[in-house]
Amino acid sequence: MPVVETTLGPIEYADTGGTGPVLLLCGGLAISGSLWNNVVRDLRDSFRCVVPTLPVGGHRLPMRVDAILSPQTVASLLGELMTRLDLEQVTLVENDSGHSQIFAGTHPPRLARLVLVSCEAFDNYPPGLPGKMVTQAARISGGLNALVQPLRFRPLRSAPLTYGLMAKYPISASLSDDWLQPLLTQRAIRHDLERYLRATDPQEMLAAATSLPSFNRPALVVWATEDPLMPLEHGRRLATLLPQGRLVEIADSYTLIPHDQPHALATALRQFMQQAA
């Protein structure tokens, strides 16, 4: 997998190449770029799909020891990736995390379109009991390690406090191994996630929402109607805040729509890109 050097550290990414419009696809905590595999399979014929694994627990390469890791710096990293990979007229698609809301408020020139997919928003930050629990664990010495090590036992990964409330349909052992292996085996990766979580501020998503009305570019909000962690009302509010926002509601899915309903998400993205063009 190719690697790009950034001010925070090395970032692995997948890139389908080609000359089609660019989709930059990002995920959340303790999830790698493989979350998007089935979506990319549907879209790679028409789009250049670039899928980085952001340094929030699913990454395999540790960040610089002097890097400041926070939601703000990871949001800024999105712009740095666009610059370093020379991506223009980018459609930023993010699931689960809210970095793209922070980033969009800075009106970056390379960002042409925004897609928010069942993600952190408003006062739901960190989201739900799982998000709050992992954030609190990171603030205690050894707490994060104590929380994640039991996940070596695969049946625990479908519990409500792990991926159980994030995916409606079972996550395969191979996929969850890919997502969790760095946290389970590398102390440096756990330290990166600890630094990130300790820097979170419950007010960040509320502040990000105040800037969204100034993002006057095409935007799509895709939300799971059955999501137990990300309230559907938040998706509807985000769509109304964005001047060019549109809402697509997807049934039979939890937060991880790219996993539960990849074809429905790919269809929504394709239609949005055609209409926005």
C-alpha positions in Angstrom: 0.0 0.0 0.0 1.4 3.4 -0.9 2.4 5.9 1.8 2.5 9.7 1.8 4.6 11.6 4.3 2.8 14.3 6.2 3.5 16.7 9.0 1.8 14.3 11.4 3.6 11.2 10.1 3.3 8.6 7.3 -0.3 7.9 6.0 -1.2 4.8 4.1 -3.7 5.1 1.4 -5.3 3.2 -1.4 -5.8 4.8 -4.8 -7.7 3.4 -7.8 -6.1 5.9 -10.1 -7.7 7.0 -13.3 -8.9 10.4 -14.6 -12.4 10.4 -13.1 -13.7 12.8 -10.4 -11.8 12.3 -7.1 -13.6 10.8 -4.1 -11.6 11.0 -0.9 -13.2 8.4 1.4 -12.5 8.5 5.2 -13.6 6.6 8.2 -13.6 6.7 12.0 -11.8 5.4 15.1 -10.2 2.0 15.0 -11.3 1.4 11.4 -9.0 1.2 8.4 -9.6 2.1 4.8 -10.8 -1.4 4.1 -14.2 -0.2 5.4 -14.8 1.2 1.9 -13.8 -1.8 -0.2 -17.3 -2.7 -1.4 -18.2 0.9 -2.1 -15.0 1.4 -4.1 -15.7 -1.8 -6.1 -19.0 -0.2 -7.2 -17.5 3.2 -8.1 -14.0 2.7 -9.4 -15.2 2.4 -13.0 -16.3 6.1 -13.0 -14.3 7.7 -10.2 -10.8 8.0 -8.8 -11.2 6.6 -5.2 -8.5 7.6 -2.7 -8.9 6.0 0.7 -6.5 7.0 3.4 -6.4 5.5 6.9 -6.4 8.4 9.2 -4.3 8.2 12.4 -7.2 7.5 14.8 -6.5 3.9 15.8 -6.9 1.9 12.6 -3.5 3.0 11.2 -0.5 0.7 11.1 2.3 3.2 10.9 2.9 5.3 14.1 2.8 9.1 13.9 5.7 11.4 14.7 6.4 11.4 18.4 6.3 15.2 18.4 3.0 15.4 16.4 0.0 17.1 17.9 -2.8 14.7 17.4 -6.3 16.1 17.8 -9.6 16.4 15.9 -8.4 19.8 14.6 -5.0 18.5 13.3 -6.6 15.4 11.7 -9.1 17.7 10.0 -6.2 19.8 8.7 -4.5 16.6 7.5 -7.4 16.2 5.0 -6.2 19.3 3.2 -2.6 18.3 3.4 -3.4 15.0 1.8 -5.2 16.8 -1.0 -2.1 18.9 -1.6 0.6 16.2 -1.3 -1.4 13.8 -3.6 -2.2 16.7 -5.9 -5.9 16.1 -5.8 -8.1 18.8 -7.3 -11.9 19.3 -7.2 -12.2 16.7 -4.4 -15.4 15.2 -3.1 -14.8 14.5 0.5 -16.8 11.6 1.9 -16.6 10.8 5.6 -18.3 8.2 7.7 -18.5 8.0 11.5 -16.1 10.8 12.4 -16.7 14.6 12.1 -13.3 15.8 10.8 -14.8 16.9 7.5 -17.3 19.2 9.2 -14.3 21.0 10.8 -12.4 21.0 7.6 -15.2 22.3 5.4 -15.6 25.3 7.6 -12.1 26.5 6.5 -13.3 26.7 2.8 -10.3 24.8 1.4 -9.9 25.5 -2.3 -9.4 21.9 -3.4 -12.7 20.8 -1.8 -15.5 20.8 -4.4 -18.2 18.8 -2.6 -18.9 17.4 0.8 -20.6 14.1 1.8 -21.4 13.4 5.5 -22.3 9.7 6.1 -23.9 8.9 9.6 -21.3 10.7 11.7 -20.5 12.7 14.8 -22.5 16.0 14.9 -23.7 18.6 17.3 -23.7 17.5 20.9 -23.3 13.8 20.0 -19.6 13.9 20.5 -18.0 11.6 21.5 -20.9 9.6 20.1 -23.0 7.4 22.3 -21.8 5.3 25.2 -19.0 3.5 23.2 -17.5 6.9 22.2 -17.7 8.3 25.7 -16.3 5.1 27.2 -13.2 4.9 24.9 -12.5 8.6 25.4 -12.6 8.3 29.2 -10.4 5.2 29.1 -7.8 7.1 27.1 -7.5 9.7 29.9 -6.5 7.0 32.4 -3.0 5.6 32.3 -3.2 2.1 30.8 -7.0 2.5 30.4 -7.1 2.2 26.6 -4.9 -0.9 26.6 -7.2 -2.5 29.2 -10.2 -1.7 27.1 -8.9 -3.1 23.8 -7.0 -6.2 24.8 -10.1 -8.3 25.5 -11.0 -7.7 21.8 -8.5 -10.4 20.9 -11.5 -12.6 21.8 -13.4 -12.1 18.6 -17.0 -12.7 19.9 -16.6 -9.5 22.1 -16.2 -7.4 19.0 -20.0 -7.6 18.3 -20.8 -6.4 21.8 -22.8 -3.1 22.2 -19.7 -1.3 23.5 -17.6 -2.2 20.5 -18.8 -2.6 16.9 -22.2 -4.1 17.9 -24.0 -0.7 17.7 -22.1 0.4 14.7 -22.9 -2.3 12.2 -26.2 -4.0 11.8 -24.7 -7.0 10.0 -21.8 -9.0 11.3 -18.3 -7.8 10.6 -16.2 -10.6 9.4 -13.2 -11.8 11.5 -10.8 -10.9 8.7 -12.2 -7.3 8.5 -12.2 -6.7 12.3 -8.7 -8.2 12.5 -7.6 -5.7 9.9 -9.1 -2.8 11.9 -8.0 -3.9 15.4 -4.6 -5.5 14.8 -2.6 -2.2 15.1 -4.3 -1.3 18.4 -3.9 -4.8 19.8 -0.2 -5.2 18.9 1.4 -1.8 18.7 1.9 0.3 21.8 2.8 3.3 19.6 -0.6 3.1 17.8 -2.4 3.0 21.2 -0.4 6.1 22.2 -1.4 7.9 19.0 -5.1 7.2 19.8 -4.6 8.2 23.4 -3.2 11.6 22.3 -6.0 12.1 19.9 -8.8 11.2 22.4 -7.3 13.3 25.2 -7.4 16.3 22.9 -11.1 16.0 22.1 -13.5 18.7 23.3 -17.2 18.1 23.5 -17.8 21.6 22.0 -15.9 20.9 18.8 -18.8 19.5 16.7 -21.1 22.3 17.9 -18.6 24.8 16.8 -18.2 23.0 13.5 -21.9 23.2 12.9 -21.9 26.9 13.1 -19.6 27.2 10.1 -21.5 24.8 7.8 -24.0 27.4 6.6 -21.1 29.2 4.9 -20.1 26.1 2.9 -21.9 27.1 -0.3 -20.9 24.1 -2.4 -22.8 20.9 -3.3 -23.3 18.7 -0.2 -24.9 15.4 0.5 -25.9 14.0 3.9 -26.5 10.2 3.9 -27.9 8.8 7.1 -29.0 5.4 8.4 -32.6 5.5 9.5 -32.0 2.8 12.2 -28.7 4.2 13.5 -28.6 3.7 17.3 -25.5 6.0 17.8 -26.0 8.8 15.3 -29.5 10.3 15.6 -31.4 10.6 12.4 -32.5 14.1 13.4 -28.9 15.1 13.3 -28.6 14.1 9.7 -31.7 16.1 8.8 -30.4 19.1 10.7 -27.1 19.0 8.9 -28.8 18.8 5.5 -30.8 22.0 6.3 -27.7 23.8 7.6 -25.8 23.3 4.3 -27.0 25.8 1.7 -26.8 23.2 -1.1 -27.4 20.2 1.2 -29.4 17.2 0.1 -30.5 14.3 2.4 -30.6 10.6 1.5 -31.9 8.2 4.2 -30.8 4.6 4.0 -32.7 1.8 5.7 -31.5 -1.5 7.1 -28.2 -0.1 8.4 -26.4 1.3 11.4 -23.6 3.8 11.4 -21.3 1.9 9.2 -23.3 2.3 6.0 -20.2 1.4 3.8 -20.3 -2.0 5.5 -24.1 -2.6 5.9 -25.4 -1.1 2.7 -22.4 -0.4 0.4 -24.4 -0.6 -2.9 -27.1 1.8 -1.6 -24.3 4.2 -0.6 -22.5 3.9 -3.9 -25.7 4.5 -5.7 -26.4 7.7 -3.7 -22.8 8.9 -4.3 -23.1 8.3 -8.0 -26.4 10.1 -8.3 -25.1 13.0 -6.2 -22.0 13.4 -8.4 -24.1 13.3 -11.6 -26.5 16.0 -10.2 -23.7 18.1 -8.8 -21.9 18.1 -12.2 
